[in-house]
Amino acid sequence: MPQVALDRLIVATKAGNLVSFPTDTVPALATLPTHAQLIFQAKQRSQDKPLILMVSEVVDLWKFTQGTEREYEIWQAVADRYLPGALTLVLPASDLLPPVMNPLGNKTIGLRVPDCEIARSILHKTGALATTSANLSGEPPLLTMADISNNFPQVFVLNFDVDILTKRQPSTVIEWNNASWKLLRKGAVEFVD
């Protein structure tokens, strides 16, 4: 599919299509959370690899999680320090999370607020989106919108020059597990508990 302007990308997203846009790490492949199966199909992604829910503001994270008052205080402190930014928090999921986001039924969700104005402006207009890197499963992330268009012809790709992203890494991923943080993937942020 040819690259599209921002307004058309937002309309396509709200209609439940697959889209791609730049973030503060690698470009995202995204869709509405209720249409997350489109990402699994397009990427040929295993069902045991949950997706990340991306939102525009930190305050939007908490409705998708469930925890104690003390846990929310701890999570908020980490969010205050690192978000928006290249950190994904894996937290217990609330009932608002569509099951298709995590097909194996694990009651957690990766959550992220990107430090990227264009991504956050899209998320502000579309609401939370199911996201992952734009690539076939097991392949390196695609780093230009032209490469994404060529490899995913069914995806609405934002017409945006992101060649400057070629040295970027995926987000760091940490999981809340037994009252402490566990590093799942080392990425763009150096996480210190």
Buried (B, 14 or more C-beta within 10 A) or exposed (E): BEBBEBEBBBBBBEEEBBBBBBBBBBBBBBBBBEBBBBBBEBBEBEEEEBBBBBBBEBEBBBEBBBBEEEBBEBBBEBBEEBBBBBBBBBBBBBEEBBBBBBBEEEEBBBBBBBBBEBBBBBBEBBEBBBBBBBBEEEEEBBBBBBBBBEBBEEBBBBBBEBEEBEEBBBBBBBBBEEEEBEEBBEBBBEBEE
